[in-house]
């Protein structure tokens, strides 16, 4: 909660800085935005299901 006008001005400036940094590719702010979008997708669609099948590589398998 801002106490005086200077603090209100600083908070207003920080809103603009956050907005700009959200749109800089690879920035920490962009990663945070993407993480929030992923969490929202997970809440909306449910957690993703991943199925993996592990197969040994023929060229590196000592049994073959």
C-alpha positions as a Markdown table, in Angstrom:
| # | Residue | x | y | z |
|---|---|---|---|---|
| 1 | Unk | 0.0 | 0.0 | 0.0 |
| 2 | Unk | 1.6 | 3.2 | -1.1 |
| 3 | Unk | 2.1 | 5.8 | 1.6 |
| 4 | Unk | 2.7 | 8.9 | -0.5 |
| 5 | Unk | 2.6 | 10.2 | -4.0 |
| 6 | Unk | 6.2 | 9.2 | -4.8 |
| 7 | Unk | 5.4 | 5.5 | -3.9 |
| 8 | Unk | 2.3 | 5.6 | -6.1 |
| 9 | Unk | 4.3 | 7.0 | -9.0 |
| 10 | Unk | 6.9 | 4.2 | -8.5 |
| 11 | Unk | 4.2 | 1.5 | -8.5 |
| 12 | Unk | 2.7 | 2.9 | -11.6 |
| 13 | Unk | 6.1 | 2.9 | -13.3 |
| 14 | Unk | 6.7 | -0.7 | -12.2 |
| 15 | Unk | 3.5 | -1.7 | -13.9 |
| 16 | Unk | 4.9 | -0.4 | -17.2 |
| 17 | Unk | 8.3 | -2.1 | -16.6 |
| 18 | Unk | 6.5 | -5.4 | -15.9 |
| 19 | Unk | 4.4 | -5.1 | -19.0 |
| 20 | Unk | 7.5 | -4.5 | -21.2 |
| 21 | Unk | 9.6 | -7.2 | -19.6 |
| 22 | Unk | 6.7 | -9.7 | -20.2 |
| 23 | Unk | 7.1 | -9.2 | -23.9 |
| 24 | Unk | 10.9 | -9.6 | -24.1 |
| 25 | Unk | 11.8 | -13.0 | -25.5 |
| 26 | Unk | 13.6 | -15.2 | -23.0 |
| 27 | Unk | 13.3 | -12.9 | -20.1 |
| 28 | Unk | 12.4 | -14.1 | -16.6 |
| 29 | Unk | 9.1 | -12.2 | -16.8 |
| 30 | Unk | 8.2 | -14.0 | -20.0 |
| 31 | Unk | 9.0 | -17.4 | -18.5 |
| 32 | Unk | 6.8 | -16.5 | -15.5 |
| 33 | Unk | 3.9 | -15.6 | -17.8 |
| 34 | Unk | 4.3 | -18.8 | -19.7 |
| 35 | Unk | 4.4 | -20.8 | -16.5 |
| 36 | Unk | 1.1 | -19.1 | -15.4 |
| 37 | Unk | -0.4 | -19.9 | -18.8 |
| 38 | Unk | 0.6 | -23.6 | -18.4 |
| 39 | Unk | -0.9 | -23.7 | -14.9 |
| 40 | Unk | -4.1 | -22.2 | -16.2 |
| 41 | Unk | -4.2 | -24.8 | -19.0 |
| 42 | Unk | -3.6 | -27.6 | -16.5 |
| 43 | Unk | -6.5 | -26.3 | -14.3 |
| 44 | Unk | -8.8 | -26.0 | -17.3 |
| 45 | Unk | -7.9 | -29.2 | -19.2 |
| 46 | Unk | -6.6 | -31.4 | -16.4 |
| 47 | Unk | -3.0 | -32.6 | -15.9 |
| 48 | Unk | -1.3 | -34.0 | -19.0 |
| 49 | Unk | -0.8 | -37.7 | -19.4 |
| 50 | Unk | 2.5 | -38.8 | -20.7 |
| 51 | Unk | 3.1 | -42.4 | -22.0 |
| 52 | Unk | 6.7 | -43.5 | -22.6 |
| 53 | Unk | 8.1 | -46.6 | -24.1 |
| 54 | Unk | 11.7 | -47.3 | -23.5 |
| 55 | Unk | 13.6 | -49.3 | -26.0 |
| 56 | Unk | 17.4 | -50.0 | -25.9 |
| 57 | Unk | 19.3 | -48.8 | -28.8 |
| 58 | Unk | 20.4 | -51.8 | -31.0 |
| 59 | Unk | 23.9 | -50.4 | -31.6 |
| 60 | Unk | 24.7 | -49.9 | -27.8 |
| 61 | Unk | 23.0 | -53.1 | -26.5 |
| 62 | Unk | 25.7 | -55.6 | -25.4 |
| 63 | Unk | 23.3 | -58.6 | -25.7 |
| 64 | Unk | 22.9 | -58.1 | -29.5 |
